[in-house]
């Protein structure tokens, strides 16, 4: 049984605002999100939430960076969450 549920509003709110900005900019530029690339500087809770949401919208090319550099599959000393996102970005 789960005693506590933790909801991190900042990660969801930031991801929603960022995705809205991307959707609107794609409309203005008459471009498709599938043909774009994103670099997200910051791979904490909000950065990972942004990457996940943008990928659900069709973005295929995402580079996440933390204080050490780009996150990629095979990079040493990644925590389990960063290892997971490295597999799909």
N, C-alpha and C positions, 0 to 999 in steps of 0.2 A: 504494500500500500504506500502511495506517495503522500508524504506529510506536507510538503511545500511545493508550490509551483512557482518558478521564477520566470518572470516576463521582463525581458530587456527592451523597454520601449524605445530606447535610443537606436538600437540596431534596426528595428522594424521601421521606425519613423524615418531614419536616414535613408534606408533602402527605398522606401516608397517615394520620398521627395526626389531622390536621385533618378529613379526610374521614370518618374513623371517628366523631369527635365530632359532626359534622353529621348523619351517618346515624342515630346513636343519638338525637340531640335531635329529629330528625324523627319517629322512632318514638314517643318520649315525648309529643311535642306532637300526634301524629296528623296531621301535615302532610306535604305533598308538596314535595320539593326544587324541583320545577318552578315552584312558586308563591312562591318565596322570592327574596330579593335579598341579595347579599353585597358588602361593601365591604372590600377588602384593602388595608391600609396597609403598603406596601412592595412594590415591583415589581422586586425582585432575583430571583435564581434561584429561591429558595424561594417567593416570592409568586406568581411566574408559574406554577410547578409546581402550586401549590395551585389557582390559577384554572383551569388546564387540567384537573386531575383533577376538580374540582367540576363543571365543564361536561360532562365525560364521564358524570358521575352524573346529569345532567339539569338542572343549574342554568343558567338562561338569562340572568339579570340580574346581571352582575358589574361592579363598578367597581374598577379598580386605581388606586392612588395612589402616586406617588413624591414626592421632596422638592419638586417643583415644583407638584404637584397631580394632578388626575385625568388618566389616560391615555386619550386618545380619538383616533380617526382624524382626521388633519388637524392635530394639534398639532405645532408646530415643535420641532426639535431632539431628536426621539426617535431612539434607536439602532435598528438593524434588528430586534432582538428585540422591543422595545417597539412598534415599528410593526406588527409581525406580530400581537401580542396585541391591539393597538388595533382591528384589523379584526374581531375576533370577540367583543369584550366590549362 
